[in-house]
Amino acid sequence: MDIIPDYIIGDLDSVSKSTISYFKELGKTKIIENKDQDKTDLELAILLAETLDPNEINILGAIGNRIDHTLANIYCLNKIRSDIKAQIIDDKNIIELVEKPIDVKGDKGDIVSIIPLTDISGLSYNGMKWLVSDKDTEFGWFGISNRLTNKKGNISFSKGKILVMRVRE
């Protein structure tokens, strides 16, 4: 990717000195070193992003080989203000934490998994192979590997927070 970031933020323990030097020499990237070990680099990036008053935050590079980091990054979606649409995106996945009804867009046959992070009231979805209607459920219930039957489905519920994961095979 030929991306020049506006900011690089974190404790910088996993960034090579040559990478930092490269971006410093370009003069287009503000580098913010923060040694706060009580926050992950993603948490620091989210706090910075929120100061820029975004409508949407798309997080790239948050799904990796270490499940502990990946899970922590997914949970960071819960730290983002609820008025900001936020997604973790990679080449096969879009992960979003939602607190209100959502339209799920994709291609027919795309996988949609729904994982409650809290108790859920009135969970319903349509436009998918397996429908759920007005289901009350708790954290720990999984709606894994459903499929869009068209280019759009809908998930609604009256109370709670869910992770919606869209997967392209």
C-alpha positions, 0 to 999 in steps of 0.5 A, a space after each residue: 500500500 502506498 499510504 502516507 499516514 497523517 499520524 503514527 501513534 503508540 509506544 512505537 515498540 514494534 516500528 523499526 527506526 528506519 520506518 520512523 525515519 522515513 516518515 519523519 523525512 517525508 515531513 507529512 506525518 505527525 509522529 506521537 510517541 506515547 509510552 502509556 502501557 495502560 492503553 493499547 496502540 489502537 486505543 491511543 489511535 481511537 482517542 486521537 481519531 475522536 478529537 478529529 470529529 469523524 463520522 466514521 472510523 475504519 480500522 485496518 491491520 487489526 486482525 493478525 496472527 495473535 488472537 489476544 491482540 485481535 480480540 483486544 482490537 475487536 473489543 476496542 470497537 466498544 470504546 468508540 463513541 456510539 455516534 461514530 460508525 466504526 469498523 475493523 476491515 481486512 481483505 475478507 472481513 468487516 467487523 462492526 459493533 452495533 447498538 441499533 438496527 443495521 442494514 447489512 450490505 454485501 453480495 448474495 451468499 456473503 457470510 454474516 455472523 452475529 455475536 451478542 456482547 450483552 444480553 439482547 432483546 427482540 433480535 430479528 433479522 431478515 434477508 438471510 438464509 436462517 431467520 431469527 424473530 424477536 429473540 431474547 438472548 444473552 451473551 454467549 449465544 452465537 448466530 454464526 455463519 448465516 448467509 445473505 440471500 440478496 445484496 442486503 439484509 437487516 438486523 434489528 433489536 431493541 436492547 443490547 450490543 452485538 458484533 456483526 461480522 461480514 465475511 467474504 470467502 
